[in-house]
Amino acid sequence: MADELYLENIDEFVTDHNRVVTYKWLSYTLGVHVNQAKQMLYDYVERKRKENSGAQLHVTYLVAGNLLQNGHFCHKVAVVREDKLEAMKSKLSTIASVHVYSIQKALLKDSSPLYNTDYDIVKTNLQHCSKFSAIRCAAAVPRTPPDTPRVPEPAQSPQRQRDPNATVNGHGFQAAKPPPQQHKGIMGMFAAKAAARAQDTPKEAKAEAKEASGVSAANSKPPTKNTIMNNFFGKAAMNKLKANSVPEQPKEEKEVVNPSVAVAEPESSPNTVAEKPGKKTESDRIQQKDKKSKTKRADRSDDEERDPENVKKKRKRIKQLLSDSSDEEADVPPSPTPEEERVPSPPPEPALKTELEPASTEVSAGGKKRKRKRVLKSRMFIDEEEGCMVTEKVYESESCTDSEDEFPKPKAPTPQKQPMLPTKRQPKEERKNPKKGAAPASRANKQVSIMGFCQKK
Amino acid sequence: MVFWGWGRSFSGGCCALGGSQSLNSPVYFPDPSLEPHAMFSEQAAATAQGLLAPPSAEPPTFPRVAVSGYSDCSQPFQLGERSFARQYSHIYAVRLAGMRPGLERRARSRWGNDVVLRRLSELHEGEKCCVVGTLFKSMQLQPSILQEISEEHNLVPQPPLPKYIQPSDELMLEDELQRIKLEGAIDVQRLVTGTIVAVYGCEQDDGGFLVEDHCFADLPPPLPWSGPSSDRYVLLASGLGLGSVSGEALLSTQLLVDVVTGQLGAEGEQSCAAHITRVILAGNLLSQNTQSRDTINKAKYLTKKTQAASVEAVKMLDEILLQLCTSVPVDVMPGEFDPTNYTLPQQPLHRCMLPLASAYATLRLVTNPYQASLDGVRFLGTSGQNISDIFKYSSMDDYLEILEWTLLAGHISPTAPDTLGCYPFYKSDPFILTECPHVYFCGNAPHFQSKLLQGKEGQRVLLVTVPDFSATQTACLVNLRDLSCQPITFSSFGADSEDGDMELEH
């Protein structure tokens, strides 16, 4: 019977799950008005006590009223244990309200479990925290959101199936795609140097899909080394990230030191937003997230899941983003080029791209063919360890997934970079499910890059 | 039954009508003795136990009482472009120039219309006259950075003291050109630097000025009253102290939010809470613990991965404000430990720090000091730095007394910029009180106190010292209809005994 259903629910929460059931928690969980939740708790306590079923219940009450203190009346609101209820009531000159605050199996020593329960449930329901309250405020309407770059949003909305996940909130959707979003967020943070890269990174992050863990590991490495990255990520993100390959670390370190992270973020955020066309709050959240600590980002991304079919979509989107509104699968030659010509690209990106590629190739099951063009580009970056600027000539492969193959500029000693490149490339390529083109191409490139090394100094 | 009508003062047991008062004052306001004082949620007692019952039909939802009139009057405290290229002497000059006319008027009314008003440069020895000037108190214990870094003294930096006054302190009067030492009927210990005062006496042959009497600017002219006719409450709270190490106050903070948003309490109380039209948070939203500056003291490699404590605290603040903003308009004033500028007037917190809450139009980030007109009632208040600074340099011990004294002295913070950081104003001093507010409050006081002050010209001011919530778990409810104030305390149970503190207070 519907009426009794709540009794069973409360019974389950209290006895089976051994929870501290506060009225607020019950109100959010069952979706009822707070006053109804209080009454439900009271009803449950009464019935349980009548049954004398032997299960011990501890109840806390809320008492409010006027108290004569220091010669004047003050309004007192107190949460008391059941055994102190009468004592408190007798102290008050007039009682304004009494109701059940919480029920739990164990006797509480102090009120921190009550606070924690309420804190958790409110945190997960922040967007509608006054929904079940007894007071409605007509004036509490959200402001019109600030101008957010939502250009990619409408064009790509139909294709995004990750929409539910992309919502920035993290609270709303616990749909599981943490790794890709995480990457997206982290990559977004990295990306600063080139706007394209910023866009690329999230795309690549998305493209990763399942393999996220590998990439995230890559991402995680730099934070451990870099203070700035620490500041970005915060502890939560760092915990989630796992260290991975060494080469990826150095790259990532480098890219952190860029002021344009903020630039990257808004750019990645539109990407995120793009996934969810209609959801304003989400974009607001995204904006907010950009401003908030990166921990939230990581959290949010952790909460989200990728489904396989998104990989393909991601690819599409990446391309679209690159070309800024073209749906074709063909290469986007012009866009990556100028993008790549922009300032030193963050080192992790190449690493990530490397990782991404195998993932995407695997997942896409050879669906799309990537046409890749190798372009010799000069790449400059600051090597933190050595404290110098390094210029490399590297062949970058431009493809729909947007370049990659600048194989890790590892934090290994600079001079060794070029010579190491060939060796590094090979292990990397072996790691990637080799794209046939990739391996020979890279090998072919090695020689060229060595030549580049000789020339540059 | 103790009668405790609205006129009662709770500080030091003095009489209900404090300060300068006159029984012949014209009554601008409804006579309070004719109307019963309505306590918050007094009428809730009827349905107090209503929720100790099985679930009933659809429970009522109460609409929040709408704000009928709000206007922010803190424009003088909002600094646009700031330039620190000027000296602080300008602020004293404009302060004196701004307050001189009022003080001369007061002097005439007090000592007769024919009292001789002189500048210090025009003094004649032995002539009884009145001089208007700025007080300067030279204190030996006053922390001086120049002395601390001076090598010839080899001084150890002085630890902060609760009070810096000493019997050997001296009082000087300065005007635009000269200064003179004051002696006589003037309480050196009580007064602080920066106060504009009119002294009546004569110059001595030793060069000092013998004071026979002195007066301050007194209460500023009254504002017309257009308050609401029904009960409307404003909740004043300060010192939430988020980010502190101890979590005791956290549940109390949550209870406060729940009462205001109408989640806590029986129906009667919730309907009363719906009459709370505004919440003003008067500073120190963050705890002092968040101010640790490890980055300065510790080596960089130790602090590399640490995050400032204020980051977590601001996130918590954002969530709390979000809960409040979805239900009630909130004005947030920054305080001593909040992430904004140090000098007075403190600028509003930036909304980028509060992304969740600032999405709502009900959140207003305001300056410290803050002045606004709510439903026809003028509020003016600070987060307490001005009062606590005067506390340090004066013999006055009671926050309510100091609050009243600043009102009578006609200046919110006389010790700025001497001992309290202040922006170098040069055009006008925005801390001069030009109109008498209806509610004058200061935040972060040690305890709750309130007093209704009546003025000679019909001013009626409710003085409230808002206690530090993290220490006292007490906030204040001001009833706009009759300018009464009631504290609201929250408590929970802890490992230690919680019911013993009640009796100790008497």
Interface residues (C-beta under 8 A of the other chain):
Chain A: D3 Y6 K24 S27 H33 V34 N35 Q36 K38 Q39 M40 Y42 D43 E46 T60 L62 A64 G65 N66 L67 L68 Q69 N70 G71 H72 F73 C74 H75 K76 V77 A78 V79 V80 R81 K84 A87 M88 K91 T94 I95 A96 S97 V98 H99 V100 L108 K109 D110 S111 S112 L114 Y115 D118 Y119 V122 K123 L126 H128 C129 S130 F132 S133 A134 I135 R136 C137 A138 A139 A140 V141 P142 R143 P145 T227 N230 N231 G234 K235 D284 Q287 Q288 K289 K291 K292 S293
Chain B: V2 W4 R8 F10 M39 F40 S41 E42 A44 A45 T47 A48 Q49 L51 L52 A53 P54 P55 S56 E58 P59 P60 T61 F62 P63 R64 A66 V67 G247 L250 L251 Q254 L255 D258 V259 T261 G262 Q263 L264 G265 A266 E267 G268 E269 Q270 C272 A273 A274 K304 K305 Q307 V311 K315 E319 L322 Q323 C325 T326 S327 V328 P329 C352 P355 L356 S358 A359 Y360 A361 T362 F448 T474 L477 Q486 P487 I488 T489 F490 S491 S492 F493 G494 A495 E498 D499 M502 E505 H506
